[in-house]
Amino acid sequence: MIVELVSAVLAAGAVYGVAAARVVRQYERGVVLRLGRLRSEPKGPGFTMVIPGVDRLRKVNLQIVTMPIPGQDGITRDNVSVKVDAVVYFKVINAVDAVIQVEDYRFAVSQVAQTSLRSIIGKSDLDELLSNREKLNEGLEVMIDSPALGWGVQIDRVEIKDVSLPEAMKRSMSRQAEAERERRARIINADAELQASKVLAQAAKQMEDNPSALQLRLLQTVVAVAAEKNSTLVLPFPVELLRFLERAAPTPPAPAAEPAAVRPAADPEPAAAPVPPANEPVPDVVPIPPVPPIPPLAAVPTPADPTPALTSAPPAPVESNSQAKNEE
């Protein structure tokens, strides 16, 4: 009878020990609720005992939790539709507040992170989302950390992972980048041309002071062209070299001027009749130039004739055919 009683007590004790025994890991803390009332201090890591049916032990993980934030669709301040996703790193610093103050601290942190991310998208421009992420990460961390401190949770860091843009916006940004690179290339080329022109101007002044340098430069150009093994060699001949050769060449003496021969005065040629232009019609009647009058002849007196010498009368002027036709 006594043996059976002892055996029963030992069996009950074993069952109680198994039901009351708890093991808390190093990275966990145990919050004990006895009949719904919180114990003063949470259980530390190691072996601990609770009253079965009276105490309830809840283990809280103190490790850093990595929680991805789903992609959030939003419109930036400059009216661009984007989709942004991020990652939140947080940990529990007060196990009691994580159990008492909030029902599910993981779900609460996730919802706050999504809401804060949407708010950051609406307050930022597209350029800030793409290039100034460090500042946005800091602002997002502050927005999530403010309510999380009351839940016994500390936000370690927040990182914006990806920003998805529409295809039309991607093409526009690509064209903008190409135009910007083309502008830089043109500015660099123009700057190079300016510097080269200054150096060439200095070289030209130096060659002007020493004309033989121009000939040396010409020979260097010929050597550079001949090194390409071309079948045709184009030899530039500068104008300055021609001027230099003209100045260096002696001036030939001018030939003596011969006396002009005296020619006899030639009879004046009669004026040619005017030729009508090809476009004007030819008249039916060709005018005849007037005939000069014949000089009068004096009569020679003879001794046999006693009558005084008579002077012949001047002949009447001959009228032209045109004048006669006009009179008719």
VOGU-3710 file (C-alpha; in Angstrom, 3 decimals, decimal comma):
1> mivelvsavl> 0,000/0,000/0,000  2,773/2,421/0,919  4,748/1,405/-2,112  1,843/2,053/-4,401  1,272/5,454/-2,807  4,899/6,413/-3,241  4,812/5,254/-6,828  1,698/7,316/-7,474  3,286/10,415/-5,919  6,443/9,966/-7,986
11> aagavygvaa> 4,422/9,507/-11,160  2,370/12,624/-10,393  5,546/14,546/-9,684  7,078/13,413/-12,946  4,015/14,442/-14,882  3,977/17,806/-13,130  7,666/18,341/-13,804  7,245/17,566/-17,472  4,264/19,891/-17,713  5,953/22,715/-15,769
21> arvvrqyerg> 9,412/22,553/-17,341  10,318/25,222/-19,936  13,551/26,021/-21,797  14,233/29,588/-22,935  16,966/30,023/-25,597  19,717/32,594/-25,424  18,130/34,881/-28,023  14,668/34,668/-26,412  12,891/36,082/-23,408  9,911/34,459/-21,676
31> vvlrlgrlrs> 6,945/36,605/-20,631  4,855/34,825/-17,963  1,161/35,563/-17,509  -0,236/34,006/-14,285  -3,991/33,848/-14,395  -3,878/36,605/-17,003  -1,704/38,866/-14,853  1,812/39,832/-15,977  4,712/38,767/-13,810  7,186/41,478/-12,923
41> epkgpgftmv> 10,190/40,270/-14,905  10,429/38,110/-18,006  12,229/34,804/-17,783  15,861/34,794/-18,915  17,566/32,139/-21,029  17,902/28,656/-19,577  15,692/26,170/-17,724  12,637/27,544/-15,919  9,458/26,230/-14,283  5,866/27,409/-14,583
51> ipgvdrlrkv> 2,689/26,269/-12,891  0,757/24,132/-15,376  -2,716/25,408/-15,972  -1,995/28,646/-14,077  0,945/30,247/-15,838  1,251/30,892/-19,561  4,705/31,487/-21,037  5,163/33,435/-24,260  8,616/33,461/-25,851  9,754/36,611/-27,670
61> nlqivtmpip> 12,615/36,509/-30,201  15,200/39,253/-29,735  17,035/38,653/-33,014  17,009/41,148/-35,895  14,090/40,400/-38,179  14,294/41,016/-41,931  10,888/41,957/-43,293  10,313/42,745/-46,979  7,819/45,491/-47,772  5,624/44,588/-50,784
71> gqdgitrdnv> 5,826/46,886/-53,799  3,702/49,989/-53,317  2,159/51,823/-56,261  2,194/55,575/-55,899  2,476/58,899/-57,699  5,467/61,099/-57,044  5,332/64,805/-56,449  6,090/65,451/-60,145  3,146/63,196/-61,221  5,039/60,058/-62,237
81> svkvdavvyf> 3,541/56,628/-61,492  6,089/54,340/-59,810  6,175/51,108/-57,864  8,633/50,954/-54,945  9,508/48,079/-52,655  11,806/48,115/-49,624  13,232/46,041/-46,761  12,913/46,721/-43,014  15,375/45,450/-40,394  14,096/45,618/-36,793
91> kvinavdavi> 14,429/43,865/-33,441  12,571/43,660/-30,110  14,210/45,558/-27,288  11,413/45,156/-24,714  9,732/41,760/-24,652  7,007/42,848/-22,227  5,859/45,777/-24,419  5,967/43,569/-27,528  3,512/41,194/-25,852  1,332/43,619/-23,886
101> qvedyrfavs> 1,204/46,799/-26,012  0,438/45,278/-29,419  -1,360/42,157/-30,544  1,115/41,168/-33,276  4,161/43,384/-33,496  5,322/41,871/-36,812  2,047/42,657/-38,562  1,984/46,133/-37,012  5,507/46,937/-38,213  4,649/45,673/-41,706
111> qvaqtslrsi> 1,578/47,908/-41,999  3,394/50,984/-40,687  6,224/50,380/-43,148  3,856/50,156/-46,120  2,007/53,318/-45,117  5,243/55,236/-44,553  6,613/54,086/-47,913  3,519/55,397/-49,702  3,887/58,707/-47,897  7,549/58,995/-48,881
121> igksdldell> 6,677/58,335/-52,529  4,102/61,122/-52,576  6,500/63,638/-50,978  9,482/62,938/-53,258  10,340/63,596/-56,874  11,367/60,917/-59,321  14,972/62,116/-59,367  15,150/61,837/-55,575  13,835/58,267/-55,668  16,470/57,307/-58,211
131> snreklnegl> 19,530/59,197/-57,008  19,004/60,369/-53,408  17,965/57,124/-51,727  20,075/57,580/-48,600  18,070/60,607/-47,533  14,801/58,819/-48,268  15,932/55,777/-46,290  16,651/57,944/-43,275  13,269/59,662/-43,498  11,485/56,316/-43,904
141> evmidspalg> 13,321/54,903/-40,900  12,244/57,819/-38,713  8,619/57,491/-39,822  8,496/53,763/-38,960  10,535/54,020/-35,775  8,309/56,630/-34,126  5,282/54,358/-33,457  7,377/51,190/-33,148  9,197/52,416/-30,027  5,946/52,190/-28,052
151> wgvqidrvei> 5,666/48,511/-29,018  9,106/47,633/-27,709  10,484/47,407/-31,258  13,508/49,274/-32,601  13,992/49,846/-36,337  17,577/49,048/-37,233  17,534/50,263/-40,848  15,294/50,636/-43,887  16,449/50,227/-47,500  14,555/51,043/-50,702
161> kdvslpeamk> 15,227/48,015/-52,872  13,785/48,769/-56,294  11,906/51,499/-58,175  9,847/50,259/-61,113  8,978/52,775/-63,850  6,560/52,563/-66,788  8,044/51,671/-70,168  7,180/55,094/-71,635  9,044/56,809/-68,806  12,042/54,517/-69,310
171> rsmsrqaeae> 12,199/55,449/-72,997  11,908/59,154/-72,182  14,697/58,927/-69,639  16,823/57,014/-72,127  16,363/59,730/-74,747  17,151/62,380/-72,160  20,341/60,584/-71,170  21,377/60,261/-74,817  20,725/63,956/-75,434  22,719/64,893/-72,341
181> rerrariina> 25,663/62,757/-73,430  25,472/64,212/-76,934  25,542/67,725/-75,466  28,596/66,890/-73,370  30,322/65,365/-76,380  29,696/68,493/-78,466  30,959/70,755/-75,695  34,106/68,649/-75,339  34,684/68,716/-79,110  34,164/72,478/-79,218
191> daelqaskvl> 36,569/72,956/-76,328  39,123/70,773/-78,074  38,744/72,781/-81,287  39,214/76,020/-79,352  42,388/74,797/-77,689  43,700/73,413/-80,969  43,005/76,705/-82,758  44,946/78,628/-80,092  47,915/76,305/-80,402  47,773/76,468/-84,217
201> aqaakqmedn> 47,677/80,263/-84,063  50,809/80,265/-81,906  52,481/77,845/-84,305  51,556/80,063/-87,259  53,109/83,091/-85,583  56,260/81,099/-84,886  56,447/79,932/-88,510  55,893/83,485/-89,708  58,964/84,628/-87,795  61,018/81,742/-89,228
211> psalqlrllq> 59,895/80,785/-92,793  62,139/77,721/-92,891  59,951/76,103/-90,200  57,097/75,993/-92,712  59,245/73,953/-95,095  60,167/71,537/-92,293  56,507/71,140/-91,382  55,710/70,389/-95,014  58,366/67,682/-95,098  56,964/66,155/-91,895
221> tvvavaaekn> 53,518/66,003/-93,499  54,945/64,258/-96,543  56,701/61,696/-94,343  53,491/61,049/-92,387  51,499/60,503/-95,582  54,162/58,279/-97,122  54,159/56,023/-94,031  50,654/54,822/-94,944  52,014/53,105/-98,109  49,665/54,934/-100,441
231> stlvlpfpve> 50,067/54,702/-104,210  49,154/58,377/-104,622  50,948/61,123/-102,723  49,205/64,473/-102,403  51,763/67,203/-101,805  50,273/70,414/-100,408  52,002/73,547/-101,582  51,209/76,486/-99,284  50,740/79,980/-100,628  53,151/81,394/-98,043
241> llrfleraap> 55,967/79,363/-99,583  55,202/80,852/-102,991  55,326/84,339/-101,523  58,623/83,509/-99,847  60,068/82,292/-103,162  58,822/85,408/-104,937  60,535/87,637/-102,406  63,748/85,612/-102,621  63,908/85,510/-106,487  65,787/88,486/-108,217
251> tppapaaepa> 63,677/90,902/-110,257  64,565/90,876/-114,061  65,402/94,288/-115,672  62,670/95,945/-117,686  63,248/96,100/-121,540  64,060/99,520/-123,154  61,131/101,262/-124,797  61,370/101,518/-128,646  60,589/104,883/-130,339  57,259/104,950/-131,972
261> avrpaadpep> 57,426/105,001/-135,809  55,848/107,937/-137,548  53,120/106,740/-139,799  51,709/108,857/-142,639  48,292/110,145/-142,099  45,861/107,868/-143,789  42,885/109,080/-145,693  39,806/109,041/-143,649  37,658/106,119/-144,494  34,050/106,834/-145,355
271> aaapvppane> 31,618/106,115/-142,640  29,887/102,819/-143,049  26,183/102,729/-143,405  24,419/101,860/-140,203  23,320/98,271/-140,020  19,833/97,793/-138,571  19,532/95,377/-135,685  18,351/91,880/-136,348  15,120/92,308/-134,442  13,962/95,469/-136,283
281> pvpdvvpipp> 12,204/95,028/-139,670  14,086/96,131/-142,828  12,381/99,178/-144,547  11,218/98,860/-148,147  13,082/102,022/-149,353  16,770/102,311/-148,575  17,784/105,974/-148,210  20,616/107,135/-150,550  23,111/109,586/-149,149  23,165/113,050/-150,849
291> vppipplaav> 25,726/113,626/-153,627  28,069/116,548/-152,994  27,669/119,478/-155,504  30,066/119,710/-158,435  32,274/122,805/-158,313  31,602/125,424/-161,104  33,891/125,556/-164,156  35,130/128,932/-165,427  34,960/129,565/-169,178  38,315/130,372/-170,880
301> ptpadptpal> 37,949/133,458/-173,197  39,263/133,135/-176,755  40,720/136,077/-178,682  38,455/135,516/-181,659  35,308/135,936/-179,696  34,738/139,570/-178,821  31,994/138,780/-176,449  32,799/138,834/-172,832  33,375/135,552/-171,116  30,275/134,033/-169,735
311> tsappapves> 30,290/132,232/-166,467  28,381/129,040/-166,466  25,578/128,805/-163,985  25,913/126,301/-161,235  24,104/123,059/-161,920  20,997/122,252/-160,047  21,436/119,853/-157,103  20,551/116,277/-157,752  17,732/115,059/-155,604  17,740/111,606/-154,221
321> nsqaknee> 15,237/108,978/-155,208  13,689/109,070/-151,776  13,049/112,795/-151,939  11,524/112,468/-155,423  9,261/109,703/-154,316  8,177/111,774/-151,303  7,340/114,688/-153,564  5,250/112,459/-155,819
//
